[in-house]
Amino acid sequence: MAKARSRGARALVWLVVLIAGLIGVNASAVTWGGGSWAPELALDLEGGTQIVLEPRLAEGASISQEQLDQAVAIIRQRVDASGISETEITTQGGRNIVVALPGEPDAQTMQRIQASAKMEFRPVLASAAANAPGATPEPTESEPAAESESQPTDPWDQAWITPDVQAEFDAFQCADVDPTQVADPERPFVTCSSDQTARFILGPVAVDGASIADAQVSAATNSQGQATGGWAVNLELDGEGPENFEAVTRAITGLPEPTNQFAVVLDAAVLMPITSNAIITDGNAQITGGFTQEGAQSLADQLRFGALPVSFQVQSNETISPTLGASQLQAGLIAGLIGLLLVVAYSVLQYRALGLVVVLSLAVAGVLAYLVVTFLSSTEGYRLSLAGIAGLVISIGITADSFIVYFERIRDELREGKHLTSALESGWKRAFRTILVSDAVSFLAAVILFLLSVGNVRGFAYTLGITTFIDIVVVALFTHPLLRLLARTKFFSSGHRLSGLDPQALGAVYRGRAKFRDPVLAGKGATSAKEAQRRQTIAERKAATATTGKED
């Protein structure tokens, strides 16, 4: 008895520690991370910003539905990478893309969306500082001179630097970079670096950005696989990318600077020139360059999410009002409150004083859910939508179902004639397995729904998964330990008729092995002789038959 009480007290202590920990991390997020004690609301409840992206196409060109769908998918990846949830991304008129973000997005998120040009890899034919005069590289034995009248044969051929291109380069200023410019992928291109510190003459596109399969950050290593202390971006190509990448690295590796470089171009600007130090034959390359971890991650994100099939420009950027508003939010909360009151009323009517355990357990579950959602809102960009609130409301039923399973198991044990303490432990073992299976199914459904859906449906799945996990925590660390402690009180241990654990009201039959309480044929909680016989084991029936035979 004392051992069970001690285990119950320890579990409650762990629950208090858990709640205190969640309060502490939320306080840290509010104090140092710019968080809030209230969850951020999603687009349908708070309103936000609507950005309309228009494709930049050459004269007479058009965009296909397949290209548009691919662009939507990539832009959605970009927005998700910034940690913003509940974003709506749709198409408009078979041409434009509409991005609706909750609240007011920060500058980094706006940059991710606005930097929606097509990404390209182009060989560097010449470069100079932003304010320095242009200079054409000295020709090598394998390169024709800039003045040669020979026709260029490949993207890295110096013959692309014609007198007209050289004159444009000499006169070019970084302020002249037009981010809306659509460069011909088969012609040379004069531009600047994104930080406007260097100018470049770039050859035609050698590797298309659509060939980028993945880009991840890792610690930089040397040729022996030893860490160098810096950071690197590991690039993976697919499709025609590996073949084209091998061709360009084979051609420029070993050439003098800057002709041994190729540039990553996004929004008509060079993100960075990359020096080729080896021939890459498998489409897997490591990009280094004195990166910080944040700088490497930023480049990896741009590489991974920058390969749009066509270029886009921002047509409009405006604030939008919430689609549902405060009245719908209030209606949703009222619906949740009504559901909660109905669950409480049923629990009190069905389980008497045990209903108070349900109320307290639901309160603890609500506190945990609120703290977790608030923490995720402050640190992970999660926003609570009406669909997410629906997930929280449905969780009331899931949590109440766990209590019902547990209480009914205890009552079954009491009907078998067990003492309350024994009934609690044996009932818990049987109930907890059922609760785990039930919650595992709900959690798996939430995970699948989250992975396969987009928009508000993901918000519903997110809150459903969180509350399903919290249900297990509450039942294990609060409901069962609390009943252990209550079982020590006279009110519950004596089976008071208002406790919800009255053996007589439950129809308990046994007083001991092969001994039966005389059937009561009338009155509240009455049982019949037929019920008593039905609950007999085989051994007890044989004993009863033998006794009857002797009496005869």
N, C-alpha and C positions, 0 to 999 in steps of 0.2 A: 504494500500500500504506500509506504513512505517513499519507496523507489519510484513508483509511478508518479507520485506527486512531485518528486524532485525533477524527473524528466519533463513533466509539464511546465514547471517553473523555468527550467533552462530554455525550453523552446520559446516561451514568452519573452525571456530576456533577449534571445537572438532576434526575435521580431522587433523589439524595441531598438536594438542596435541597427537593424536594417533600416528602419524608418528614420532614425537619427542620421544614419549615413546618407540617405537620400536627401534629407533636409540640408545636410552639410554641403553636398555637391551642388545642390541648387543654389545655396547661399554663395558658394564660390563662383558659380556661373553668373549670378546677378552682380556680385561685387567686382569681379575682375574680367568677366567675359561679356559684359553688356547684355546679359540675359534678363529674364523677367520671372516674377512669381506666378504669372498667368500664361497659359499656352498661347502661342501665336495662332491667329485664325487664318483659314484658307481663303481662296479667291471668292468662293460662293458666300462667305459670311462677312468678309472685310472689304472686298474690292481690291484693286491693285493697278497694275500697269499693263497696257495692251500695246504690243509692238507689231507692226505690219511690215513684213519683209517682201520686197519685190525683186524678182530675178533680173540680173544684169546680163543681157543677151546681145550678141552681135546682131546687126541689122538683118532682118528677115528670118532670124532663128526663132525657135520655139522650144518650150520645155514640155517633156512628156510626163504622163502621170507617174510612170515608174521613177523618173528622176525626182519628181516632187515628193513622192512617198519616201524615197531614200533620204532626201534632205530633211523631211520632218523627223525621221528616225534619228538622224545624226544630231539635229538641233535639240531633240529631247534628251539625248545622251549628254550633250553639253550642259543643259540646264540641270539635269540630275546630278552631274558631277560637281556642281556648285552647292549641293546640299539642299536645294529648294524642292519641296514636295507640293503636291496638289496643283501643278502647273498644267494649263490647258494649251495644247498646240494643235491647230487645225489648219486646213487649207481654205482658200477663198478664191472663188471664181476659176478654179482649175489652174491658177497661176501664182497667187501670193500665198505666203505662210503667215498665220496670225499666232503670236505667242502672247498668252495672257498669264502674268505672274502675280501671285498674291503680294499685297503690301507694296512697298517701294524697294525695288531691287538695288543692291549696292553697285558701285562702279565696276567691280570685277565681273559681276554677272552680266551687266549691260555690255561690257566689252566682249564677253564670250558670245553673246547673241549677235552683236553688231559686226564682230569680226567673222563674218560668214562667207568670205570669199573662197574660191576654189584654191586648194593648196597644191603646190607644184614643186618639183625638184629640178632646178636648172643649173647647168655648169656655169662657173664664173669665168668669163673671158677676160675681164679687166676690172680693176678696182682702184679707188683713190679715196683719200680723206674727203670729208664733205666739202671743205673749203679749198682743197688743193686742186691744181690743174690736172686734167686727165692725162694718162700715159698709157700707151699701147705696149704690151709686153713684147720683149725681144723674141723674134721667131726662133724656133729650134729646128733641127734637121727634119723632124717629122711634121713641122707646122709651116704652112705657107705664110708669107709676110702679109701684113694688113693691107698693103697696097696691091696685092696680087689680084689678078682678074679671074682666078680660078673659082669655081663654084664650091660652096661648102658642102661637105659630104656627111657630116654628123653634127649633133648638138654642140660638141666641144671644139669644133673646128674654128681656128682663128680667122678664117676667111669671112666669118659673119661680121667682123668689125670692118665695115666699109667706111669710106670717108664720111658719108652722111651720118652713120652711126657714131663715128668718132667725134664729129662736130656736135652732135646732140649731147654726147656724154660730157664734152668739155664745157658746154654751156648749161648743163643741167644743175639745178639747185634742189636740195632736199625739200624745200617748201613747195616745189612743183609736183610732188607726188600726189596723184589723184587716186584715193582709195576706191573710187567707183570705176576706175579704168579696167577694161577687159582686154588683157594682152593676148595677142595672137600666139597660141601655143607652138606654132611652127616658125616663128620669127624671133630675132634677138629682142632684148627688152632692157631698157635703161631705167634704173630705179635706185632707191636708197635703202639703208638698213632701217628697221623699225624705230631705232633710237636716233636716227638722222645724224649719225656720225661718219658714215661711209657711203660712197656711191659705187654702183656696179654696172658693168655691161654683162648681161646674162645671155647665154645661148638659148635655143629652143628647149621646150620641156623634154627632159630625159626620162623622168619617172613621174607618173601621175600620182597625186595625193590619194586617189581612190584605192591605190594598191596597198596602203598602210593597213595592216591587219591589227596591229597592237603596238603600244609604246608604253614601257614601264620603267620606273626609276629603280636603280640599284646602286650599291657601292661600286665605284670605278675600280677596275683591275688592270694589271699589265698583261703582257703576252704570256707570262707564266701563271696567270690566274691569281696573283697576289694583290691584295687590296692596296690602293695607292693613297687612301685617305680622302679622296674626293667623291663626287657623285656623277653618275652617268645615266644616259637614256638608252635603253635597249629597244631597238627598232625591229619589228617583224613585218615582212612584206608577203603578199600573196598575189595570185593571178599572174600578170605579166611583170609584176614588180621585181622579183628576184633576177629574172633574165636581164631586164633593163638596168637594174642596179649593178649587176656584174659588168655589163658593158661599159657603163660610165666610170666605175672605179678602176677597171682594167685600163681604160684610156688615159685617165688623169693621174693615177698614182705614180709618183716619182717626178712629175713635172714641177717646174719652178712656181713659186707663189706668184699670183693668185690662181694660176691655171690648174693647180692641183686641188681646187676647191669646187664644191657645188653648193648652191644656196637653197634654203627652204623658204619659199615665197608664199606669203599669205596677205591678202588685202593689198596687193600691189607693192608690198614692202618685203624686204629680206629679214626673216626672223633671225637668222644667223648663217654665216658661211661655214661650211663643214669641210675640214681638210681630210682628204682620203689618204690614209696611211697604209692601207692593204686592199687587196682585191677581195671583194665579198661575193662569194659564189652561191650561198645558200639563202640569201634574203634576210639574214639576221645580222644586224650591225649594232655596234656600241658607239654612241655619240658622247664624247667628253669635251671639256673645255673650261675647267675651273668653275663648274657649277656649284652653287649652294644647293641644299636640298629643295628649297622652295623654287629656285630657278629651274632645276631639273624637272620638278613636278609640273611647273607651268608649261615648259616646252613639251613634256610628254602629253599633257592634256591637249595642247594645240595640235600636236601630231595625230593623236588618237581621234580627236573629235573635229578636226578641221577639214577633213576630206569630203567636202560637199561636191555633188556632181556638177553643179553650176554655181555661179556667184550670185549673191543677194546683197541688196542695199536696203537700209531702213527707209521705208516710205512714210511712216508716221509713228509717233510715240506719244501716247496719251493716257491719262488716268481714267479708270473705269470704276463705276459704282458696284457694290455687291449685288449679285444676281438674286440672292435670297433675302438678305437683310436681317435686321434685328428681330423682326416679328417672326420670321421662320425659325431663327435660332431659339427664340423664346418658346415657340410651339414645340420644337424638338425637346427642349429641356422639360417642359410640362409633361410631355408624353413619357419621358423617362421617369419623372417623379411619380406619375400615376402608376406606371408599371412597378416601381419600387414599393409604393404603398400597398398595391394589391398583393405582392409577394409577402410583405410583412404581415398583412391581415390574414392571408392564408396560413402562414407559418404559426401565428399565434392561435388561430382557431384549431389547427390540426395538431400542434405540438405543445400547446400551453406555454409553460415557462421556457421550454426549449426554443420557442420562437424568439425570445430575447437574445439567445445565442446567435440566431440567424441575423438579427438586426445588428448586433455588434460585429459579426463577421463581415457583413456587407459594408459596414462603416469602415472597417480596416481595409477591405479590398478597395473601396473608393479612395481612401487616403493614398494607398500605394499607387493606384492607377494615376491619380492626379500628379503625384510627385514624379513618376516615371515619364509621363507625357510632357510635363513642364520641363524636365531636364532635357529630353530629346528635342523639344522645341528650342531651347536655349543653345544647345551645343551641336545639334545635327540638322537644324533647319526644318524640323518637322512642323507642319501646320495642321491644325484641327479643322476639318470640314464637317459639313452636316452628315456626310456618310461615315466619317470617323465617330461622330457622336452616336450614330445608329449602332456602330460596333460596340460602343460602351454600354448602350442600353441593352443590347442583346446579351452582353456579358452578365447582366443581373440574373437572367434566367439560367445561364450556364453555372454560375456560382451557386444559386439556390438549388439547382439540381444536385450538385455535389453534397450539399447539406442533407437533402432528402434521402439520398442513397445511404449516407452515414447513419442518420437517425433511424431509418427503417431497418438497417442491419442490427443496430443496438436493440431495437424493439423485438426483432426476431429472436435474438439471444435471450431476452427477458422472457419471451413466451415459452422458451425451452426450459425455463426454470432456473437460469443462471443468476448469480448475484450481480448487482449493477456494475461493480468494478470489473469483474470477469467479462461481463457483456460488453463493456466499453472496449476492452483490449481485443477480444475475439471479433467483435463487430468492426473495429477499426481495420484489422488485417484484411478482412473480406471486402470492406468498403473501399479501402485505399486502392486496391488493385483495380476495382471497377472504375473509380474516379480517374486513375492514371490512363486507363484505356480510353475512356470517354474524352478526356482532355487532349490526349495524343491525337485522336481523330480530328477534333476541332482545330488543334494547332496545325496539323498537316494540311487541312483544308485552307486555313488562313495563309500558310506559306505558299501553297500552289496558286491560290487566288492572287497573292501579292506578286508572284513572279510572272504570271501570265496576263495580268491586267495592267491598265494604265489609268491615270487620272484619279477621280474620286473613289473608284472601286479599290484602289490600292490603299487609300486612307482607311476604308472600312476593314480591309484585311489586316492592316497594321495594328489598329486598336484591338481587333478581335484576337490576334495572336498575343499581344501584350497581356490582355486581361485573362486569357486562358492560362498563361503561365502564372499570373498572379493568383489565380484560383487555387492552384496546387500549393503555392506558398502559404496562403491564408488557411487552408484546411489543415496543412501539416504543422504550421507554427502558431496557429491561434485557436481554431475550432476544437481540434482534438485535445490539445493541452488544457484549454479552458474547461472542457467537460471532465477531464481528469481531476481538476481542482474542485469543480462543482460536485463531483461524485463523493467527495469527502464531507459535504455538508449534510445535515440531518434532513433538510427539505427534499433533496434528490435521492439520498441513499435509502430513505424510508419509503420511497415510492409514493410520495404525496399525490393525491388525485389531480392537483393542478401542475404537477411537475412535468407531465407528459410521459412519465416513465412508471405509471402505476401498473403493476403486474396484473391486478384483477381487471382493470379496464382494458388491458391489452389481450386478455383471454389466456393468460398463462395457465398451463395444465399441470406441469410436473411440480412435485414437491421434493422429489428425489428419485433415484433409480427404481423403476417398477412400482412407484407409489404415486397415486393420482389423487388430485383434489376432487372431492365429491362434486359432480356436475351441478351447476346452479341452473335451474330451469326458468328463472324469471329474474327481472331486475337488470340494472345497468351493468354492462360488461359480462352478462351471463354467457356461459358455455353449455353445451349439451353433452350428453353421454357419447353421442356419435362423434363429436369433435374430439373428446378425450381418447376414444378408441382410434381415431384416425392418426393421432400423434404418437401412438405406440410404436416402439421399435419391434423387430422380429422377436428378440429375446424377451421383451416385456409381454408380448402376446402369448408366447409359449408359457411364461410364468403365470399369466392370468388364466390360461386354459388349464394348466396343471392344478391351480388353486380351485378352480370351478369343479374340476373332476373329483378332487378330494372331498369337496363339500357335498357333491352328489352322492 
